[in-house]
């Protein structure tokens, strides 16, 4: 019931935003944020019910995927309260709906819930937050690249006109990267402390890929600080880091649970 309601609210907010973009006028921002906030509250209830079960914590693929999208949408919502960034919902909201539909139809096939310690649960939460922030930064990088291309071609579309100035978007992009890198660092450190026997738990490849992503993001932030990297160069580095990050979590989780049928 809660999943269906959340899907309906996300769709309502998305159609309202789509109508605003088509009209070429920044109207309905307040209504979009209110509906999106309501959807996030409903989805939070659903997530709690489905992840924290009487048998333990369910961190299987189709349970964590909606949590990933929820954190992503929450970040956009919070950012939109102080900056006109709600147009990012044009991409985020459909993703939220897709993850909820996947949970609705495939979530019942989840593996046996786990009894996780507080330390391991903290590591899982930090990982999800880090992936979500980097995902949002990646979306921001793609929007930046498109915005820059439109401005250089001197053919800005209606959607581009509704976005904040290029410099503001770029500043926000690197702010996200810094926050994401710090969270990713905490995730890796907590994993090293609390997760025992990585090889026995089939987590070695995940750790290696996560460290590679961390190194790529580190080089990008160094390049920005020391050499002023921006534009397409920064976008390529951000996309490369995110590919490794996605493979580290969802790629390995998909193979282990759905292909090899292991926890």
N, C-alpha and C positions, 0 to 999 in steps of 0.2 A: 504493500500500500504506500509506504513512504517513498520507495524508489519510483513508483509511477507518478506520484505527486511531484517529486523533484524534477523528473523528466518534463512534466507539463509546464512547470514554472520556468525551467531553463528555455524551453521552446518559446514560451510567451515573451521572455526577455529578449531572445534572439530575434524574433519577428518584429518586435518593437524597435530594436536597434537597426535592423535591416530597412525598415520603413523610414527611419530617420536618415540613414545614409543615402537612400534612393532620392529622398527629397532634397538632399544637399544642404540641409539645415541641421544644426546641432540642437535639436529639440528632444524632449522626453528623457533627458539624462537622469533626472531624479527618479522617474518611474522605472527606468531600466535598472538602476542601482537597487531600488527597493525590492523589485521582483527577484533580482539576482541574489540579494541578501536572504530573502525568504527561501529561495531554492537551496542556498548553502546551509541554512539552518535545518531544513528538512533532510537534506542529504547527510548532514552530520549525525542526526538521529539514526538514520539508516546504517551509516558506517559503524556506529557504536554497537548497534544491535547485531550486525553481521560479522564484525571482527572480534568483538569480545563475547565469546560464547561460553556457556557453562562448562564446556569441555576444554577450554583454553583459548588462546589467541589464534585466529585464523589469518595467516599472512600469505595465503595462496595467491596465485596470479590474478584471478578475477575478483578478489577482495581488495587487493592492494591497488589495482589499476584505478578504481573509482576514487580511492583516497589520494592518489597522485593528482588526478584532475581536480579534486576538491581543493587541495592546497594551492594549486595553480590559479583556480578561479578566485579563491580568497585573496591571494596576493594582488590580483588585478583589481578586485573590489576595493581593497584598502588603499592601493595606489591612486585609484580614481577619486578618492575622497579629497585629495590635495592637488591632484593634477588631472587635466582632461584626458584620461587614458582609457575611458570606458569603451572606446571603439575597438580595443583589443579583444573585447568579448565576441566580436564577429567570428573569431577563430576558436576562442576558448570554450564558448558555450556548446557548439556542436560536438566538440571533443568530450565535454562532460556528459552529454547525452549518449554518445557512443559507448563510453565506459560503463554507464549505468545500464544500458541495454545488454551489454556483454555480461555484466554481473547478474542481471535479471534472468537471462537465458542459460548461462553457463556456471553461475556461482554455486549452484547446488551440487556441482561435480567437484567441489573443492576437496582437497585432501584433508586428512585428520588434523584438527587444530593442535597447536603446540603449547606446551607449558613453558613459556619463556621467563627467564629471570629478568629482574629490573634493568640490569646492565644491557642485556641483549635487546630488550624492548626499546631502551633508549637509543641504541645503535640503529635499530630499524626505523624509528621515528626521525632521527637525524638524517638518515639516508634518503628517506622519502622527501623531507623538506629540501635537502640539497638538490635532488633530482628535479623537483618542482621549480625551484628558483632558477636552475640552469636551463630548464625547458622554457621558462618565461623569457629568460635572457636570449635564448636562441630565436624565439618568435620575434622578440624586439630587434634582433640583428637582421632578420629577414625583412621586417618592415622598414628598417633603416635603409637597407640596400635598395628596396623598391622606391622609397621616398627620395633617396638621393638620385636614382636614375630618372625619376619623373621630373625632378627639379632641373637636372642637367639637360634633359630633353625639352624643357620649357613647355611640357604638356601635362601639368598636374590635374589629376582627376578629382572628382568630388570627394572621394574618400581621403585623398592626400590633404585637401584643404581643411578637413576636419581634424587632422592630426596636429599635435603640438609642433613648434619649430624644430628643425632638424637638430640643432644644438641641444635642445632640451631632451629630445629623444635619445641622443647619443650619451648625454650625461646619465640619464636613467639606466641605459644599457650597462655602462661600466659600474654603476652603483650596484646593480643586480649581480654582476659578476663578482664583485668584492664580497658581497654578502653570501653568495653561493659558494665561493671558494672557502670562506671561513667555515661555513656549515659543513662543506665536504671534508675539510680538514678534521673537524670534530668527529665526523662520522667515521673516518678512517682510523683516528686515534682510539675512539670508543670500541671499534671492531677489533683492533689489536689487543685491547685490554680485556674485553668481555667475551669475545668469540673464541672458543677453544677448538683446537685441532681443525684448522681450515680445510686440510686435505680430506679428512674423513667426512666432512660435511659438504664436500664438492664446492667449496667456496674459493679455492685458490685462483681460478680463472677470473672470478668476479673481482677479487682483490687486485689482481694484476691490471685488469682493464680500468678499474677505478683509479688506480695510481697513475696510469697513463693519461687518463682524462685530467687528473689533478695537475700533472706536469704540463699538459698543453694549456690549460687555463692559467697556470702560473707564468708560462712564457708570454702569453697574451697580455696579462696584467703588467709584467715587466716591460714589454714592448710599449705599452701605453704610457707607463710612467717614465721610462728612459728615452724613448724615441718618438713618442706621440702617435703611435699606431692608431689608425681609424679607418673608416670606410670599408672597402671590400677586403682589405687585408685582415682587419679585425673580425669581419664576418666569417671569413674562411677558417680562421683559428677557432672561433666560437663553435662553428658547425662541426669541425673535426673533434673538438673536445666532447661535444654532446653525443656524437655517434658512439664514441667509446663508453660514455656514461650509460647510454641506453642499452648497449650490448652487455655492459657489466651487470645491470640489474634485470631488465625485462628479457633480454636475450638469453641469459643463463637460466633465469627462472622459467622461461617458456620451454627451453630444451629439457630441463630437469623434470618439470612437472607434467608437461603435455606430451613430450616425446619419450623420455626415459621413464616417466611415471615414478619419480623419486621426490622426496620432500626436500 
